[in-house]
Every structure is written in structure tokens, then in C-alpha cells.
Amino acid sequence: MENSRFYTVLGIVASGTAIAMYVSYIPQISDNLNGKQGDWLQPLVAAVNCTLWVIYGFMKKPKKDWPVIMANIPGIVFGLITFITAL
């Protein structure tokens, strides 16, 4: 496999696994809403980390790094929702 195709496939797979990692917050959100409070610190740190990666992706030159941006947006959303519902 040529280098450029390898990096494309790697980026797609890595983005997919990152999205799956953040979607996995849904059971904790459900538990939080049902009165079984989970930890708030890890989801907050994940949301901050993802925010920094999205900023990096938008500021990258000469072109935006869309796989990084798209892989981290769910981390911001689900991380913040998990944090808020854990309070």
C-alpha cells in the first residue's frame, strides 16, 4: 500500500475509534440522569483536550486537519454532557 493511502486509511480508522470512545460516555450519562452519579473530572478533562485538538485542527496550515477536527467534536459534546450530568 502506498504511503498516502496508508495514512488516509489510518486517519479514518483512528477517527472512527476516537468517535467510538466518546460515544461510549452515553451509558455514564444515562446513569448520571438516573441518580447514579459518575466521576466528573475525566469527562471534563476529555472535553478540554478535545477542544484543544479541534482548535489545532482548524489552525493547521496550509489546510485544516479535518480528521482531527471531526474525531474530537464528539469528545467535546459528550464530555461536556457527561460532566454536567455528573454534577
Secondary structure, 3 states (H helix, E strand, C coil): CCHHHHHHHHHHHHHHHHHHHHHCCHHHHHHHHCCCCCCCHHHHHHHHHHHHHHHHHHHCCCCCCHHHHHHHHHHHHHHHHHHHHHC
